[in-house]
């Protein structure tokens, strides 16, 4: 929320010469800026998701490296023997590993 407020006031400051000072209240102007920023954000997120779905899946080695990195963070507090088993399950994606039984 703080980031949005900062962005709204930054845009308002940059475009302060467009504000009509004869108005009593600046809130409608600021709310319009916030609405436009949110709309732009959601459009950008939609475009990213839409384009990401059109990409081919990453190579298996890259996926395994990503899963290994995720598993490293999740298993940092686990004991050493269990940590290795959990990483193996996370990388291979198999539930038949002895650690899962």
Secondary structure, DSSP 8 states (H G I E B T S, - for coil): -HHHHHHHHHHHHHTGGGS-TTSS-SHHHHHHHHHHHHHHHHHHHHHHHHHHHHS----HHHHHHHHHHHHHHHTTTS-HHHHHHHHHHHHH--S-SGGG-
